[in-house]
């Protein structure tokens, strides 16, 4: 389409532009949006997009609920004992060493 949007039959729905911002841009900014770390301009653009894009609104609501639940859980989590943390760190380090020894190094992100 001439205005940079894609149609409903498009295989790349994340490129749809609604209210001046693409879905992918909204999704990339959701964490910062929830944390209040976006510029006023971008926050308003995301708000406007969410008002007219059901897919992003639905995802955003699920994402928000998940983050809120995680934050509640983390706030009530007990600290890990230093001895447990040390043993866990040693176990993970040893496991990573075994993976590297077998030639199964991690792929870069």
C-alpha positions in Angstrom: 0.0 0.0 0.0 1.1 3.5 -0.7 1.0 4.6 3.0 3.5 2.0 4.2 0.8 -0.3 5.7 0.4 -4.0 4.8 -2.9 -5.6 4.2 -4.6 -8.2 6.4 -3.5 -11.0 4.1 0.2 -9.9 4.4 2.6 -12.6 5.7 4.4 -9.9 7.7 1.7 -8.6 10.0 4.3 -7.0 12.3 5.0 -4.4 9.6 1.5 -3.0 9.8 1.4 0.7 10.5 -1.5 2.0 12.6 -1.7 5.4 14.2 1.8 6.2 12.7 3.7 3.4 14.3 4.4 -0.2 13.2 3.3 -3.2 15.3 7.0 -4.3 15.7 7.9 -0.9 17.1 5.1 -1.2 19.6 6.2 -4.6 20.7 9.9 -3.6 21.0 8.9 -0.7 23.3 6.5 -2.5 25.6 9.0 -3.1 28.4 10.1 0.5 28.5 6.4 1.5 28.1 5.5 -0.4 31.3 8.5 1.0 33.1 7.7 4.6 32.2 11.0 4.9 30.3 9.8 6.1 26.9 9.7 9.7 25.6 6.3 11.3 25.8 6.1 11.3 22.0 6.7 7.5 21.8 4.4 6.7 24.7 1.6 8.6 23.0 2.2 6.9 19.7 2.1 3.5 21.3 -1.1 4.5 23.2 -2.7 5.6 19.9 -1.6 2.4 18.2 -3.0 0.2 20.9 -6.4 2.0 20.6 -6.7 0.8 17.0 -4.7 -2.4 16.8 -6.5 -5.3 18.4 -3.6 -7.7 18.0 -1.1 -5.4 19.8 -3.7 -4.5 22.4 -4.3 -8.2 23.2 -0.6 -9.0 23.3 0.1 -5.9 25.4 -2.5 -6.8 27.9 -1.1 -10.4 28.3 2.4 -9.0 28.4 1.4 -6.5 31.1 -0.3 -9.1 33.2 2.7 -11.4 32.9 5.2 -8.7 33.9 3.0 -7.6 36.8 2.8 -11.2 38.1 6.5 -11.7 37.8 7.1 -8.4 39.7 4.8 -9.5 42.5 6.5 -12.9 42.6 10.0 -11.4 42.6 9.0 -8.9 45.4 8.0 -11.8 47.6 10.9 -14.2 46.7 13.2 -15.2 49.4 16.9 -14.5 48.8 19.0 -17.5 47.9 21.5 -18.6 50.5 25.1 -17.8 49.7 26.1 -21.5 49.9 23.3 -22.5 47.5 24.2 -19.7 45.1 27.9 -20.8 45.1 27.0 -24.4 44.4 24.6 -23.4 41.7 27.2 -21.2 40.0 29.8 -24.0 40.2 27.3 -26.5 38.7 26.4 -24.2 35.8 30.1 -23.3 35.1 31.0 -27.0 35.0 28.1 -27.8 32.7 29.1 -25.0 30.4 32.7 -26.3 30.4 31.4 -29.8 29.4 29.4 -28.3 26.5 32.4 -26.4 25.3 34.7 -29.5 25.6 32.3 -31.5 23.4 32.3 -28.7 20.8 28.8 -27.6 21.5 29.6 -24.0 22.2 26.7 -21.5 22.4 25.5 -19.7 19.3 25.8 -15.9 19.6 22.5 -14.1 20.2 
